């Protein structure tokens, strides 16, 4: 890596629909919210298309997430600079993670890709969110970490709290019944890892779709106990 930040990356934003071809180029990397078939890259979601440093990604459009200070979110590293990383946090606004916001000690001139590289998924804390949409994130909180393996799914950000439940009751129920490790980001991204990940996904989707239902946690316990999401 060079000793200076590379020139400002190319970036554009437009919207795409599910399954839409958004690029036909083997030199472009398929990032978050996209999938590749041969040379063509398609969108997984209805959302914003973003291209930076030869990586193309799509952030889901439904109920756009607006970052707030002290949110905990799930993000993907999309660019590595000399002393910082750009993070896609499922928002029209990318976040910056600086060397001063990680727990590791980085020597001067050290290749920072040793710590986080393009494509890494992180559970991170929003440390700064200004009205001008300058977003800083941090890994210093003890709960923040790099996420290995697992599946990341999007939900409508305004329904995240329903997925979590009062005092964490809903997500605790789904975690216990499926035996999965689950982390919920306030930005509408949920990381799931475990043998019953597909069961957990179906349960979360049910909560998302039926978020207005009364006594939903009780109903979910019955459904999970009766293996209705198998």
N, C-alpha and C positions, 0 to 999 in steps of 0.2 A: 504494500500500500504506500502511496506517495506521502510525502511529509506535509501535504497541504490539502485542504478540502478541494475536491474536484469542482469543475465549473457547475453553475446552477443546473440541476437536472431538468430535463424536459418534463412537462406536466400538462395534462389537459383533463377537463372534466366534461362528461356528458352522461346521459342516462341510457340504460340498456334494459331489455326485458329478459326473462328467463329463457335460456337456450339460444339467445341471439349471438351470432358470430361477431366478435368485437375486434379480432385481429387475425391475420393470416401471415405469420412470420416465424420461422424457426428460431430466429435470433432473439425473440421476445420471450421472457419468462412468464409462465402462468402463475399468478399470485393468488392471494386470498379472494374467494368468491368467484373463481374461474376454474375451468377445466380444459384440457387440451385433447384434441383428436388430430393426430398427425401434425400438420403445420398450423392448424386452425385452433383458436382459443375462443371459448364460449363463456357466456355469463351464467352463473348459477342462480342469480337473483335479479329482481327488478331493483336497480340501484344506480349509484354513481360509478362511472368508469374513471379510473385514474391510472396514468402511466408515468412512472418515474424510473430513471436509470434502467431502462429496458425491462421493467417489471410492470405488468398490467394487472390491476385488481378491480374488484367491484364491491362497493359497500352498500348493503341493503338499504333501499329507499324508505321502506315502511317506517313511519314515525322516527325520523332522523334523531340520532343521539347527539345532544349538545353537551360537551364535556363540562363538568363542574369540579371545582376544587374538592379534594378528599374522596372522590369516587375511586373505586377499585375496578379496573377494567382489564379485559383480555385484548392483547394486541399482537400484531405480527411485525417483525423487523423487515422493513422494505428498502432501507438504504443504510450503508455504513460510511460515515465520514471519517475525518482525522481524529476528532475527539467527541463524537456523538453518533447517535443512531436515530433514524427517522422511523416512527412506529405508526402503522395503520391501526387506528382504534375504532374502526367501524363508524366513522364520522366524516363529514366533508373536510374536516380539518385534521391533518396528521399531527402527531405529537413528537416532541424531541426528548430523548433520553441522553443526558450528558454524562461524562466520566465522573462528575461530582455527585451523581445521583445513583451510583451503584456501590455495593458493599465491598467489592474487590479493590485492592490497591493496584493501580495500573502504572507501570514504569513509563517514564518519558520516552516517547518514540515507539512504544510497544504496539504491535498489531492488535487492535481492539477486537478484530473478528475472532480472536481466541476466546472471547467472553460471549459475545452475541453476534450471530451472523444472519444474513438475509434468509428469511423463512422461519427463523426461530419464533416460537409462540411464548409470550410472557404474560404473567399475571402481575399487573403494575398499579401503582398509586398515582393519581393525578395530583401533582404538587402545586401546579400553577395553571389557571385557566382565566385568561383576561377577556374583556369585552371585544378586543381586537382579534380574538381567536388565536392568541399565542398560547400553545399548550405544552407544558412541561410535565414529564412523568418521572417517577422515581422507583428504584428497586430497594431502597433502604429499609422500608418496613419489613419486619420479620416474616410477614405472610406472603410477601412478593417472591416470585421465583420463575425460573424457566420451566415450561411445561413440556414433558416428553411424551411422545406417542399420543394416544387418545384421539378423540374426535371433537371438533369445534362446530357447534351449531348456532345459528342466529335465531333470536326471538324478537318480537316487537319490544323495543326498549321500555315503553310505558307499562309493559306487563311483567317486567323483571321482578318487581316487588311481589307480585302475585305468585310467581314461581318460587320466590324465596319463602313467602308466607310470613305470618305474624311471628316475630321472634325466631324466624328461621324454621318454622314448623314444617312447611311443605317440602323444602329441599332436604331437610333432615329425614323426613319420611321416605322420600324417593331414594335417598342415599342408603338408608338402612335396609329397605326392601329389595334393592337391586345389588347391594354390595359394591357399588361403583364409587370411584372418587369423582366428585363433581365440584367445579368452581364456577360461580356465576358472576359475570361482569356486569356492572351497571350500564355498560354500553350495548347490552343486548346480545352478547356472545357468551356461550356456556361451553365449558370444557368438560368432557366426560371420558373416563377411562375405566374399563373393567369388562369382564366377560359378559355382563348383562347390559352393555351399553345401549343396544337397540331397544331394550325394554325401558331403560331410563329415558331415551329419546321420545318414545311413544307417550310415556307418562308426562313428560314436560310439554309435548305438543298438545296433549289433552288439557292441561292446565292453561296453556296459552289460549286455546280456542274457547274454553269455558270459564274464562276469568271472572265473569259476572255471576256465576252460579253460587248460591248460598251453600254453606257447609261443605265447600269443595274439598277441604282437607280430609274430612270424614269419608266422603265419597271416594276419594283417591285411595285412602287406606283400604277400603273394601275392594276396590278394583285391583290393587296391587296384591292383596292377600289372596284374591281369587284368580290370580294370574291372567287377568283380562288383557294384559299388554304383551303376552307371549307371542 
